[in-house]
């Protein structure tokens, strides 16, 4: 294998690696956006649950009913 063939092979590999890195980056960005959306949803649900527990006066340290 001469030098020109080796350079061509390396350039080809580099191009494929660049494409792979870009594809992985795109997936990572999409996952980060989805994670941020999910975190906002969890925060909203936690807030709603706090409001609901205050509205219905649900206490965490209530003793169990007598039939237990």
C-alpha positions in Angstrom: 0.0 0.0 0.0 1.5 3.3 -1.0 1.3 6.6 0.7 -1.5 7.9 -1.5 -3.7 4.9 -0.9 -3.1 5.2 2.9 -4.0 8.9 2.9 -7.2 8.1 0.9 -8.2 5.4 3.3 -7.6 7.7 6.3 -9.6 10.4 4.7 -12.5 8.0 4.1 -12.4 6.8 7.7 -12.3 10.3 9.0 -15.4 11.2 6.9 -17.3 8.2 8.3 -16.2 9.1 11.8 -17.4 12.7 11.3 -20.8 11.5 10.2 -21.1 9.1 13.1 -20.1 11.8 15.6 -22.7 14.2 14.1 -25.4 11.5 14.3 -24.5 10.7 17.9 -24.6 14.4 18.8 -28.0 14.8 17.2 -29.4 11.9 19.3 -27.8 13.4 22.4 -29.4 16.8 21.8 -32.8 15.1 21.3 -32.4 13.1 24.5 -31.4 16.2 26.5 -34.5 18.0 25.3 -36.7 15.1 26.2 -35.1 14.9 29.6 -35.7 18.6 30.2 -39.4 18.2 29.2 -39.8 15.2 31.5 -38.2 17.2 34.4 -40.6 20.0 33.9 -43.5 17.5 33.9 -42.4 15.9 37.1 -42.0 19.3 38.8 -45.6 20.2 37.6 -46.9 16.9 38.9 -45.2 17.3 42.3 -46.7 20.8 42.6 -50.1 19.5 41.7 -49.8 16.7 44.3 -48.8 19.2 47.0 -51.7 21.4 46.2 -54.1 18.4 46.2 -52.8 17.1 49.5 -53.2 20.5 51.0 -56.7 20.9 49.5 -57.9 17.5 50.9 -55.9 17.9 54.1 -54.1 14.6 53.6 -51.6 14.1 56.4 -48.6 11.8 56.1 -48.4 10.9 59.8 -52.1 9.8 60.1 -52.5 6.6 62.0 -54.0 3.7 60.1 -57.7 3.1 60.3 -58.9 0.8 63.2 -59.5 -2.2 61.0 -55.8 -2.7 60.4 
